[in-house]
Amino acid sequence: MTKTLEIILEKASAWPKEAQDELVRAAKQIEEAQSASAYTATNEELKAIDEGLSQMRRGEFASKKEVDAFFKSRKP
């Protein structure tokens, strides 16, 4: 165990219950990701992937102007 993790876990013992619960949820997600051998996409994700591939095959790409505008709109 790293020293930083030891320090965080020690400090977490004084956190409110809600914060401790959140830490447990995050740790469980990390543990699940570490123990998973392969990611299984949902049906919705598979449909989105298929649609993206179809758009690519049809040559439907965003222009540089569209991409720049998208990223500009996401800045705080």
C-alpha positions, 0 to 999 in steps of 0.5 A, spaced: 500 500 500 502 506 498 503 511 503 499 516 500 493 511 500 495 510 508 494 517 509 487 518 506 484 512 509 486 514 516 483 521 514 477 518 511 476 515 518 474 522 521 470 523 514 462 524 515 458 517 513 456 520 506 463 522 504 465 515 507 460 511 503 462 515 497 469 513 498 467 506 498 463 506 492 469 509 488 473 504 491 468 498 489 468 501 482 476 501 481 476 494 484 471 491 479 475 495 473 481 491 476 478 484 476 474 485 470 477 481 464 474 485 458 469 490 458 462 488 455 458 494 452 451 495 453 446 494 447 445 502 447 453 503 446 453 497 441 448 501 437 452 507 437 458 504 435 455 501 429 452 508 427 458 511 428 462 506 423 456 507 418 457 514 418 464 513 417 463 508 411 458 514 408 464 519 409 460 523 414 465 527 418 465 533 422 469 539 419 475 542 422 470 548 423 465 544 427 470 540 431 473 547 433 466 550 435 464 543 439 470 544 443 469 551 444 462 550 446 464 546 452 469 550 455 467 553 462 
